[in-house]
Amino acid sequence: MPDPLIELEGVEKVFDVRRKTGFLRRERHEVRAVDGISFTVPRGEMVGYIGPNGAGKSTTIKMLTGILTPSGGRLRVAGIDPSRERTRLARRIGVVFGQRTTLWWDLPLIDSYRLMHRMYRIPDARYAENLDRCVELLELGSLLDVPVRQLSLGQRMRGDIAAALLHDPEVLYLDEPTIGLDVISKAKVRDFLRDLNAESRTTVLLTTHDLTDIEQLCERVMVIDHGRLMYDGPLAGLHEVGESERTLVVDLERELPPIEAGSAARVVKVEGPRQWLAFPSSESAAPLVARIADRYPLADLSVREPDIEAVIAKMYAEKPTS
């Protein structure tokens, strides 16, 4: 493996929480948000970092950026300890939090970029080149003079991604970058990130609940649950371990008995002319669709991806807790 750009060895983050137990009494309680995580990410890799709400994803990102200090273990990004040299590290990373913005709310979008130009001391020529590229690929030209508060969520998200890339970061952390976006906006963001990684070899760590983001952008996925790293490998392997299933929703031209789709799929629900068929996520939907289209009068169909929380729940339903 190439020299890692991101290194974690036994990293922990423990929070002290005080709970009210009486009128004037409070009890101290320890919460392990991250519990002994170890992994490395080589330069230029795009990695999905996924798990259910409260699993420790955002806490990990905050430690990688220096916002939080680890309670234990060793952490390095580009050879830098984030919590000790946060200012130095800031020039080498970009961060996008899907539910927060780094843009100035009441200023036009272009003014936020001009401020970042000065804050990061980006050379004028490089700033102009990066800005032009982001504006073109993320289709921001008509939005530059619009105050950030007037942008839609999809427009603001594209604006945030551009802001995170103006200073040529080596590492880009994306925390739910497509949350709340429509299909078109999601496609634009994914296309841009794919091109960025291919052209600039920017290392990307992506956290999301949308498995389509992972499938289209990442060859490697890591699953965190209850603060522990539960899986690290290809997405196909995750589906195999979790025995996850996708759902084919079939709308027939008229109401018919349950579809006979062979051993690869089974009908799990029927409502009038609409039927739901479950099939393994590791298998292609194409043969199943072709078989049904050849034998049944189709009006429409669609494929629904498995929910990541359901995949994780199935992976560890029979795993004893330690």
C-alpha positions in Angstrom: 0.0 0.0 0.0 1.3 3.6 -0.7 2.3 5.8 2.2 -0.9 6.6 4.0 -2.2 10.2 4.1 -4.6 9.4 6.9 -3.5 7.2 9.9 -5.5 6.2 12.9 -4.2 3.8 15.5 -6.5 2.8 18.4 -8.2 6.2 18.4 -10.8 6.8 21.1 -13.1 9.7 22.0 -14.9 9.7 25.4 -17.4 12.2 26.5 -18.4 12.8 30.1 -22.2 13.3 30.3 -24.0 14.3 33.5 -27.6 13.0 33.9 -30.1 14.3 36.4 -31.0 11.7 38.9 -32.8 13.8 41.5 -33.9 17.3 42.4 -30.3 18.4 43.1 -28.3 15.3 42.1 -26.6 14.5 38.8 -24.8 11.3 37.9 -21.6 11.3 35.7 -21.9 9.0 32.8 -19.1 8.1 30.3 -20.0 7.8 26.6 -17.5 6.3 24.1 -18.4 7.9 20.8 -15.3 6.4 19.2 -13.9 3.2 20.7 -10.4 2.1 19.5 -10.6 2.7 15.7 -7.6 1.9 13.5 -7.4 2.4 9.7 -5.2 4.1 7.0 -6.2 5.9 3.8 -3.6 6.2 1.0 -3.3 9.4 -1.1 -5.8 9.6 -3.9 -8.4 7.1 -2.5 -12.1 7.8 -2.1 -13.5 6.0 0.9 -17.0 5.7 2.2 -17.3 6.0 6.0 -20.8 4.9 6.9 -23.0 3.8 9.8 -26.3 4.6 11.6 -27.0 7.8 13.4 -24.9 8.1 16.5 -22.3 5.6 15.3 -19.3 8.0 15.6 -18.9 9.1 12.0 -19.0 12.9 12.7 -16.9 12.5 15.8 -14.2 10.8 13.7 -14.3 13.6 11.1 -14.1 16.3 13.9 -11.0 14.6 15.3 -9.5 14.3 11.8 -9.9 18.1 11.3 -8.7 19.0 14.8 -12.1 20.3 16.1 -12.0 17.5 18.7 -9.0 16.1 20.6 -8.8 12.3 20.8 -9.1 10.8 24.3 -6.6 8.1 23.3 -4.7 6.6 20.4 -2.6 8.1 17.6 -4.0 10.1 14.7 -2.1 11.8 11.8 -3.2 13.5 8.6 -0.5 14.2 6.1 2.0 13.6 9.0 0.3 16.3 11.2 -1.4 15.8 14.5 -4.7 17.7 13.9 -5.4 18.7 17.5 -1.9 20.1 18.0 -1.4 21.8 14.7 -4.9 22.7 13.6 -4.0 25.9 11.8 -1.2 24.3 9.8 -3.5 21.4 8.9 -6.3 23.7 7.8 -4.3 24.7 4.7 -4.1 21.0 3.6 -7.7 19.9 4.1 -11.2 20.8 3.0 -14.4 20.1 4.9 -18.1 20.1 3.9 -20.7 19.4 6.6 -24.0 18.8 4.8 -26.1 20.4 7.6 -23.9 23.4 8.2 -22.3 26.0 5.9 -18.9 27.7 5.9 -20.3 30.5 3.7 -21.2 33.9 5.0 -25.0 33.9 5.3 -25.8 37.5 4.3 -23.1 38.0 1.7 -23.2 37.2 -2.0 -21.5 33.8 -2.7 -18.6 35.5 -4.5 -17.8 37.5 -1.4 -17.4 34.3 0.7 -14.9 33.1 -1.9 -13.0 36.4 -1.9 -12.7 36.2 1.9 -11.4 32.6 1.7 -8.9 33.8 -0.9 -7.4 36.1 1.7 -7.8 33.8 4.7 -5.9 31.0 3.0 -3.5 33.3 1.2 -4.1 31.6 -2.1 -1.9 33.0 -4.9 -4.1 35.1 -7.2 -3.5 33.1 -10.3 -4.3 29.8 -8.5 -7.4 31.3 -6.9 -8.7 32.5 -10.2 -8.0 29.1 -11.9 -9.7 27.1 -9.1 -12.7 29.4 -8.9 -13.3 29.3 -12.6 -13.1 25.5 -12.6 -15.5 25.1 -9.7 -17.9 27.7 -11.1 -18.0 25.9 -14.4 -18.2 22.3 -13.2 -20.7 23.0 -10.4 -22.7 25.5 -12.5 -22.4 28.4 -10.1 -22.1 31.2 -12.6 -25.6 32.6 -12.1 -25.4 32.3 -8.3 -22.2 34.3 -7.5 -24.0 37.5 -6.8 -26.8 35.9 -4.9 -26.7 36.2 -1.0 -26.1 32.7 0.5 -29.4 32.9 2.5 -31.3 33.0 -0.8 -29.7 29.9 -2.2 -31.6 26.6 -2.3 -30.1 23.7 -0.3 -28.7 22.2 -3.5 -27.2 25.5 -4.6 -25.7 26.1 -1.2 -24.2 22.7 -1.1 -22.5 23.1 -4.4 -21.2 26.5 -3.1 -19.8 24.9 0.0 -18.0 22.2 -2.0 -16.4 24.9 -4.2 -15.4 26.9 -1.1 -13.7 23.8 0.4 -11.6 23.3 -2.8 -10.3 26.9 -3.5 -7.0 26.3 -1.6 -6.2 22.9 -3.3 -6.6 20.7 -0.2 -5.0 17.3 -0.2 -7.8 15.8 1.8 -11.5 16.5 1.4 -13.9 15.4 4.2 -17.6 15.2 3.2 -20.2 14.8 5.9 -23.6 14.1 4.3 -22.8 16.2 1.2 -26.0 15.2 -0.7 -28.5 15.3 2.2 -31.8 16.8 1.1 -30.7 17.3 -2.5 -32.9 16.5 -5.5 -31.8 13.9 -8.0 -30.3 16.4 -10.5 -28.3 18.2 -7.8 -27.0 14.8 -6.4 -25.9 13.8 -9.9 -24.0 17.1 -10.4 -22.2 16.8 -7.0 -21.2 13.1 -7.7 -19.9 13.9 -11.2 -17.8 16.8 -9.8 -16.3 14.7 -7.0 -15.5 11.8 -9.4 -13.7 14.2 -11.8 -11.9 15.9 -8.9 -10.5 12.7 -7.7 -9.5 11.5 -11.1 -7.8 14.7 -12.1 -6.3 16.0 -8.9 -5.9 12.8 -6.9 -7.6 14.5 -4.0 -8.2 12.0 -1.1 -11.9 11.9 -0.1 -13.5 10.6 3.0 -17.2 10.5 2.5 -19.9 9.9 5.2 -23.4 9.4 4.0 -26.6 7.5 4.5 -27.2 7.3 0.8 -25.6 4.1 -0.5 -25.9 5.4 -4.1 -23.3 8.0 -3.2 -21.0 5.2 -2.1 -21.7 2.9 -5.0 -21.0 5.6 -7.6 -17.9 7.2 -5.9 -16.1 4.7 -3.7 -14.4 1.4 -4.2 -13.8 1.0 -0.5 -16.2 1.3 2.4 -15.8 1.3 6.1 -18.7 0.7 8.5 -18.7 2.1 12.0 -21.2 1.1 14.6 -21.3 2.0 18.3 -17.9 3.7 17.9 -16.2 0.6 16.5 -15.0 -0.2 13.0 -17.1 -3.2 12.0 -16.1 -3.6 8.3 -13.4 -2.3 6.0 -13.4 -3.5 2.4 -15.3 -3.4 -1.0 -19.0 -2.5 -1.0 -19.9 -5.8 -2.6 -18.3 -7.5 0.4 -20.4 -5.5 2.8 -23.6 -6.6 1.1 -22.4 -10.2 1.2 -21.5 -10.0 4.9 -24.8 -8.3 5.7 -26.8 -10.4 3.3 -28.6 -7.3 2.2 -31.3 -7.1 -0.4 -32.5 -4.6 -2.9 -36.2 -4.2 -3.8 -37.6 -4.3 -7.3 -41.0 -2.4 -7.4 -43.0 -3.7 -10.3 -46.2 -1.9 -11.6 -48.1 -4.3 -13.9 -50.8 -3.2 -16.3 -53.4 -5.2 -14.3 -53.7 -7.1 -11.1 -52.1 -10.6 -11.3 -51.0 -13.4 -8.9 -47.6 -13.0 -7.4 -44.8 -12.9 -9.9 -42.8 -16.1 -10.4 -39.3 -14.7 -10.7 -37.2 -17.8 -10.0 -34.8 -18.5 -7.2 -33.0 -15.1 -7.4 -36.0 -13.1 -6.1 -39.1 -13.5 -4.0 -42.3 -11.5 -3.8 -42.6 -9.8 -0.4 -45.7 -7.6 -0.9 -48.6 -7.2 -3.3 -51.0 -4.3 -3.6 -53.3 -4.5 -6.6 -51.1 -4.3 -9.8 -48.0 -3.3 -7.8 -45.7 -6.0 -6.5 -42.4 -5.8 -4.4 -39.7 -8.3 -5.1 -36.6 -8.7 -2.9 -33.3 -9.9 -4.4 -29.7 -10.1 -3.2 -27.8 -6.8 -3.4 -24.7 -8.6 -4.7 -26.7 -9.6 -7.9 -27.5 -7.5 -10.9 -31.1 -6.4 -11.4 -30.8 -6.7 -15.2 -31.6 -10.5 -15.6 -34.5 -10.2 -13.1 -35.9 -7.2 -15.0 -35.5 -8.9 -18.4 -37.2 -12.1 -17.1 -40.2 -10.2 -15.8 -40.5 -7.9 -18.8 -40.6 -11.0 -21.1 -43.4 -12.8 -19.1 -45.6 -10.0 -17.6 -47.4 -6.9 -18.9 -45.2 -4.1 -17.4 -46.4 -0.5 -16.8 -43.3 0.6 -14.8 -40.6 -0.6 -12.4 -37.9 0.8 -10.1 -35.1 -0.5 -7.9 -34.8 0.6 -4.3 -31.4 0.3 -2.5 -31.2 -1.2 1.0 -31.1 1.2 3.9 -27.6 1.2 5.5 -29.0 0.9 9.0 -30.9 -2.2 7.9 -27.7 -3.7 6.4 -25.8 -3.1 9.7 -28.6 -4.4 11.8 -28.7 -7.6 9.8 -24.9 -7.9 9.9 -24.8 -7.9 13.7 -28.2 -9.2 14.7 -26.6 -12.4 15.9 -23.2 -11.0 16.9 -22.8 -11.1 20.7 -22.0 -7.8 22.4 -18.7 -7.6 24.2 
